[in-house]
Amino acid sequence: MVEKIILNNGVRVLCEKLPYLRSCSIGFWAESGSRHESAEINGISHFLEHMLFKGTTTRSAADLACAFDEIGGQVNAFTSKDHTCYYTRTTDMHLQTAVDLLLDMYTNSVFDKKEVDLERGVICEEIDMYEDTPDDLVNELFAQNIYAGDSLGRPVLGTKDTLAAITSEVLRDYHKKRYTAENTLISLCGNISNEALQEICRKLESIPAGGDKTEDKAVAFKPCIITRRKKIEQNHLIVGFEGVPLGSEDRFVMQALNNILGAGMSSRLFQRVREQNGLCYSIYSFCTNYAGAGVLGVYVGLSRDSERKALELIYEIFEEIKRDGVTADELHRTKEQLKTTLLMGMESTASRMSTIARNEMIYGREVSEDELIEGIDSVTSEDIRKLANRVFDYSRGTLSAVGNVARKSEYASLLKTGKVSE
């Protein structure tokens, strides 16, 4: 059971006590993602994530690194379009020290000018790395264009031009506005006593109140064709359609559809395009969900010569699911896969810590494993068929391609008819 405490300053604390373990996972979640940024400072949330490891008023970057190593703590962070999370996993005997270190980083980082300039260069290298990784690049181009004109479409890393405008002062000001109590969620999971939790809550009262609070609005999906020529051996393509947003009533149906379509070795895409026809090495489907937006897409990496046949096979599979739904065997298999993945993931304190935080951010409450299993078991073949007919609307399909790509007109024919023009 997850205990929820709202502190006087507005910080939400979620704690799941597992006294039979010796480890603890702690996450500091800030509502500070790329969708909350203006175009001029795109990338600042990710920049902040890097800078929180670069020193506080009492500890240098080296001091922080040594302090985490001294407690055997695994520490890391990530930034998404919706939030930034700083997390650590350690033993119960070092829980308070781990919280102290994360809290120091979260509230007392100094954003030294020299460190800011150095880290800007590191992030620019990270941007170049993505540019040189075509399967990442094709995903980034896809997201930027389907949400063009909205902050959700901007890259999490920002651009070299926007990073150049982000100074120590800009970082410090943005941190003050976004890293506030109202925008902060703390999740803990593991061997945590009542006394330890009370002590942690006292410490978290030091997170300042005030600052900006925003609501994530629905975002329009914009069908388009995006191509980028690159001298590489393979073409990397994504065919995508509007999916379902976070918290949708169709979320379990979408999970099942995605799993059967292309999320495993027994999926239709993997079996038909790779195993039976040998047209590619990598092919999979994915569903991405945000507040007010969602996508279902298919990625494939293959040669220019194999492209036409592979794309037509992908559309054949869309049509089959739209017409006939899925088989009883497929439905049984995907339900067992989804439930097993869920239950096995919950055996890790780090995974549980993340899950209880995401449930709070999406639903505002605890979501039990039984409730999730019931949702998965309730999906029918007819549910999948109906959702497939709604999602696979070819008039609203999008294609992103990187490599020795075809003309946009050829891809346009595919999106409209399921056939690539000669």
C-alpha positions in Angstrom: 0.0 0.0 0.0 1.2 3.5 -0.9 1.1 6.2 1.8 0.5 9.7 0.4 1.5 12.8 2.5 1.1 16.4 1.4 3.5 18.6 3.3 2.7 22.1 4.5 4.7 23.6 1.6 2.8 21.5 -1.0 5.3 18.8 -1.7 3.6 15.4 -2.4 5.4 12.4 -0.7 4.6 8.9 -1.8 6.0 6.0 0.2 5.6 2.2 -0.3 7.1 0.4 2.7 8.6 -3.0 2.0 10.2 -4.1 5.3 11.4 -7.5 4.0 14.0 -5.7 1.8 17.2 -4.0 2.7 17.3 -1.6 -0.2 15.5 1.8 -0.8 14.8 3.7 -4.0 14.2 7.5 -3.9 13.0 9.7 -6.7 12.8 13.5 -6.8 10.4 14.4 -9.6 10.1 17.9 -10.9 7.4 19.1 -13.3 10.1 20.5 -15.6 10.1 19.0 -19.0 10.7 20.3 -22.5 6.9 20.9 -23.0 7.1 23.5 -20.2 9.8 25.6 -22.0 9.5 28.6 -24.3 11.1 28.3 -27.7 13.9 30.7 -26.8 15.2 28.5 -24.0 14.3 25.1 -25.4 16.5 22.5 -23.7 16.8 24.3 -20.3 15.2 21.5 -18.3 17.7 19.0 -19.6 20.5 21.5 -19.0 19.3 21.9 -15.4 19.4 18.1 -15.0 23.1 18.1 -15.9 23.9 21.1 -13.7 22.4 19.7 -10.6 25.3 17.2 -10.5 27.9 20.1 -10.8 28.0 21.4 -7.3 26.0 23.0 -4.5 26.7 25.7 -1.9 28.4 23.0 0.3 29.6 20.3 -2.1 31.6 20.3 -5.3 30.7 18.0 -8.2 33.5 15.7 -7.0 32.2 15.8 -3.4 28.8 14.7 -4.6 30.2 11.9 -6.7 32.3 10.7 -3.7 29.4 11.0 -1.3 27.2 8.7 -3.4 30.0 6.2 -3.9 30.6 6.2 -0.1 27.1 4.9 0.5 27.2 2.5 -2.4 24.4 4.5 -4.0 23.4 4.2 -7.6 22.4 7.7 -8.7 21.2 9.1 -12.0 18.7 11.4 -13.6 16.6 11.8 -16.8 14.6 14.5 -18.5 11.5 13.9 -20.6 9.0 16.1 -22.3 6.9 16.0 -19.1 9.3 16.0 -16.1 12.8 15.6 -14.8 13.6 12.9 -12.2 16.7 12.5 -10.0 16.9 9.1 -8.3 19.1 6.9 -6.3 19.0 3.4 -4.9 20.9 2.4 -1.8 20.6 0.3 1.4 18.2 1.2 4.2 21.1 2.1 6.5 22.1 5.0 4.1 18.6 6.2 3.3 18.9 9.5 5.2 22.2 10.3 3.6 20.9 9.6 0.1 17.9 12.0 0.8 20.3 14.6 2.1 22.4 14.5 -1.0 19.5 14.6 -3.4 17.9 17.4 -1.5 21.1 19.4 -1.5 21.3 19.0 -5.3 17.7 19.8 -5.8 17.6 23.0 -3.7 21.2 24.3 -3.4 22.9 23.9 -6.8 25.0 27.0 -7.6 25.2 27.0 -11.5 28.8 28.1 -11.6 29.6 30.0 -14.9 32.6 27.9 -15.7 30.7 24.6 -15.1 27.8 25.9 -17.2 30.1 26.7 -20.1 31.7 23.3 -19.9 28.4 21.4 -19.7 27.0 23.3 -22.6 29.7 21.8 -24.7 28.9 18.3 -23.3 25.3 18.7 -24.3 26.2 20.0 -27.8 28.2 16.7 -28.2 25.1 14.8 -27.1 23.1 16.6 -29.8 25.7 15.6 -32.4 25.6 12.0 -31.1 21.8 12.0 -31.8 22.4 13.5 -35.3 24.8 10.7 -36.0 22.4 8.0 -34.8 19.8 7.6 -37.5 17.3 5.6 -35.6 17.3 8.3 -32.9 17.2 11.1 -35.5 14.2 9.7 -37.4 12.3 9.5 -34.1 13.2 13.1 -33.3 12.2 14.4 -36.7 8.9 12.5 -36.3 8.1 14.1 -33.0 9.1 17.6 -34.0 6.8 17.6 -37.0 3.7 15.9 -35.8 3.6 18.5 -33.0 5.0 21.3 -35.0 4.3 24.7 -33.4 3.7 23.3 -29.9 6.3 22.9 -27.2 5.6 19.1 -27.2 7.4 18.9 -30.5 10.6 20.6 -29.4 13.6 18.4 -28.7 14.4 17.6 -25.0 18.0 18.4 -25.6 17.3 21.8 -27.2 19.4 23.1 -30.1 22.9 24.5 -30.2 21.3 28.0 -30.8 19.0 27.8 -27.8 21.7 26.4 -25.5 24.0 29.3 -26.4 21.4 31.7 -24.9 21.2 29.7 -21.6 23.5 31.3 -19.0 24.1 30.8 -15.3 21.6 33.5 -14.5 18.9 32.0 -16.9 19.4 28.6 -15.3 19.2 30.0 -11.8 16.0 31.9 -12.6 14.3 28.9 -14.3 15.3 26.6 -11.4 13.7 29.1 -9.0 10.4 29.0 -10.9 10.1 25.3 -11.7 11.9 23.5 -8.8 9.3 24.5 -6.2 7.2 22.6 -3.7 4.0 22.7 -5.9 5.9 21.2 -8.8 7.7 18.5 -6.8 6.8 14.9 -6.1 8.9 12.6 -3.9 8.5 8.9 -4.3 10.2 6.3 -2.0 10.0 2.5 -2.0 11.8 -0.1 0.2 12.6 -0.7 3.8 11.5 2.6 5.3 10.3 2.9 8.9 7.7 5.3 10.2 10.4 7.3 12.0 12.6 7.4 8.9 9.7 8.7 6.8 8.8 11.4 9.4 12.5 12.6 9.4 12.5 12.7 5.5 9.3 14.8 5.5 10.8 17.3 7.9 13.8 17.7 5.6 11.5 18.1 2.5 9.7 21.1 4.1 12.8 23.1 3.1 11.8 22.9 -0.6 10.5 26.5 -1.4 6.9 27.2 -2.3 5.8 29.5 -5.1 7.0 29.6 -8.7 5.2 28.7 -11.9 2.5 26.0 -12.2 1.2 25.1 -15.6 -1.5 22.8 -17.0 -0.6 20.5 -19.9 -3.2 21.0 -22.6 -4.3 18.8 -25.5 -2.1 19.0 -28.5 -3.1 18.6 -32.1 -1.6 15.8 -34.2 -0.3 17.1 -37.5 -0.1 14.5 -40.3 3.0 15.1 -42.5 5.9 13.6 -44.4 9.5 14.4 -43.3 12.6 13.2 -45.1 16.3 13.8 -44.3 18.9 12.6 -46.8 22.0 11.0 -45.2 24.8 9.0 -46.6 24.2 5.8 -44.6 23.7 2.2 -45.6 20.1 1.8 -44.4 17.0 3.8 -44.6 15.3 4.4 -41.2 11.5 5.0 -41.4 8.6 5.6 -39.0 5.0 5.3 -40.1 2.8 6.8 -37.4 -0.8 7.7 -36.5 -2.5 9.6 -33.7 -2.8 7.3 -30.7 -4.4 7.8 -27.2 -3.3 10.2 -24.5 -2.2 9.3 -20.9 -5.0 8.0 -18.8 -7.2 7.1 -21.8 -10.0 4.6 -21.3 -8.5 2.8 -24.4 -5.0 2.5 -22.8 -5.2 -1.3 -22.3 -6.6 -1.9 -25.8 -3.7 0.2 -27.2 -1.2 -1.8 -25.2 -2.6 -5.0 -26.6 -2.8 -3.7 -30.2 0.8 -2.4 -30.0 2.1 -5.7 -28.5 0.4 -7.9 -31.2 1.4 -5.5 -34.0 5.1 -5.2 -33.3 6.3 -5.4 -29.7 7.9 -8.8 -29.6 9.3 -11.7 -31.7 5.9 -13.3 -32.1 4.3 -10.0 -33.3 2.9 -9.8 -36.8 5.4 -7.2 -38.0 8.4 -9.2 -36.8 7.1 -12.5 -38.2 5.9 -11.2 -41.6 8.5 -8.5 -42.5 11.6 -10.0 -40.9 11.2 -13.7 -40.4 9.1 -14.7 -43.5 10.4 -12.2 -46.0 13.9 -11.3 -44.7 13.4 -7.6 -45.5 15.0 -6.1 -42.4 16.9 -6.7 -39.2 15.0 -4.3 -36.9 11.3 -3.6 -36.9 8.9 -2.8 -34.1 5.9 -0.8 -33.1 5.6 1.6 -30.3 3.0 3.7 -28.5 4.0 7.0 -26.9 1.6 8.8 -24.6 1.5 12.3 -23.1 -1.1 14.4 -21.3 -3.4 15.4 -24.2 -1.6 13.5 -26.9 -0.5 10.1 -28.1 1.1 8.2 -31.0 1.2 4.7 -32.4 4.1 4.1 -34.8 6.1 1.5 -36.6 9.9 1.8 -37.0 11.9 -0.2 -39.6 15.5 0.0 -40.7 16.3 -1.5 -44.1 17.8 -1.0 -47.5 16.3 1.2 -50.2 15.7 -1.9 -52.3 13.6 -3.6 -49.6 11.6 -0.4 -48.7 8.7 -0.7 -51.0 7.8 -4.3 -50.2 8.2 -3.8 -46.5 6.0 -0.8 -46.3 3.3 -2.5 -48.3 3.5 -5.5 -46.0 3.1 -3.2 -43.0 0.0 -1.7 -44.5 -1.4 -5.2 -45.3 -1.0 -6.0 -41.6 -2.9 -2.8 -40.6 -5.7 -3.8 -43.0 -5.9 -7.3 -41.6 -6.3 -6.1 -38.0 -8.8 -3.5 -39.1 -10.9 -6.1 -40.9 -10.6 -9.2 -38.7 -9.2 -8.1 -35.3 -6.8 -10.5 -33.8 -6.8 -14.3 -33.1 -7.7 -15.8 -29.8 -4.2 -17.2 -29.5 -2.7 -13.8 -30.2 -4.9 -12.2 -27.6 -4.2 -14.8 -25.0 -0.4 -14.5 -25.6 -0.3 -10.8 -25.5 -2.3 -10.6 -22.2 0.1 -13.0 -20.6 3.1 -11.0 -21.9 1.7 -7.7 -20.6 0.8 -9.1 -17.2 4.2 -10.9 -16.8 6.1 -7.7 -17.7 4.0 -5.8 -15.2 4.5 -8.2 -12.3 8.2 -8.9 -12.9 8.9 -5.2 -13.1 7.2 -4.7 -9.7 9.9 -6.8 -8.1 12.4 -4.0 -8.3 12.2 -1.1 -5.8 13.4 1.3 -8.5 10.6 0.2 -10.8 8.0 0.4 -8.0 9.3 3.9 -7.0 8.8 5.1 -10.6 5.4 3.4 -11.0 3.9 5.0 -7.9 5.1 8.4 -9.0 3.7 8.0 -12.5 0.4 6.8 -11.2 0.1 9.9 -9.0 1.1 12.2 -11.9 -1.4 10.6 -14.3 -4.3 9.5 -12.2 -3.8 11.4 -8.9 -4.0 8.1 -6.9 -2.5 4.7 -6.4 -3.3 2.1 -9.1 -3.1 -1.5 -7.8 -1.6 -4.4 -9.7 -5.0 -6.1 -9.6 -6.6 -3.1 -11.2 -4.1 -3.2 -14.0 -4.4 -7.0 -14.5 -8.2 -6.6 -14.7 -7.8 -3.9 -17.3 -5.6 -6.1 -19.4 -7.9 -9.1 -19.1 -10.9 -7.1 -20.2 -9.5 -6.4 -23.7 -11.4 -8.2 -26.5 -10.5 -8.8 -30.2 -13.4 -6.6 -31.1 -12.0 -3.8 -28.9 -8.7 -4.1 -30.8 -10.4 -4.1 -34.2 -12.4 -1.0 -33.4 -9.4 0.9 -32.1 -7.3 -0.2 -35.2 -10.0 1.3 -37.4 -9.9 4.5 -35.5 -6.2 4.8 -35.4 -5.1 3.5 -38.8 -6.8 6.4 -40.7 -4.6 6.7 -43.8 -5.7 10.3 -44.4 -4.0 11.2 -41.1 -0.9 9.1 -41.4 2.7 10.4 -41.0 6.0 9.2 -42.3 9.5 10.1 -41.2 12.5 8.9 -43.2 16.3 9.2 -42.9 18.8 7.9 -45.4 18.8 7.4 -49.1 15.2 8.2 -49.1 12.5 8.4 -51.8 10.7 11.5 -53.0 8.0 12.7 -50.7 5.4 12.0 -53.5 6.2 8.3 -53.4 5.7 8.2 -49.6 2.5 10.2 -50.0 1.1 7.5 -52.2 1.7 5.0 -49.5 0.1 7.0 -46.8 -3.1 7.4 -48.8 -3.4 4.0 -50.4 -1.1 1.6 -48.7 0.9 1.3 -51.9 4.2 3.0 -52.8 4.0 4.6 -56.2 6.3 3.4 -59.0 
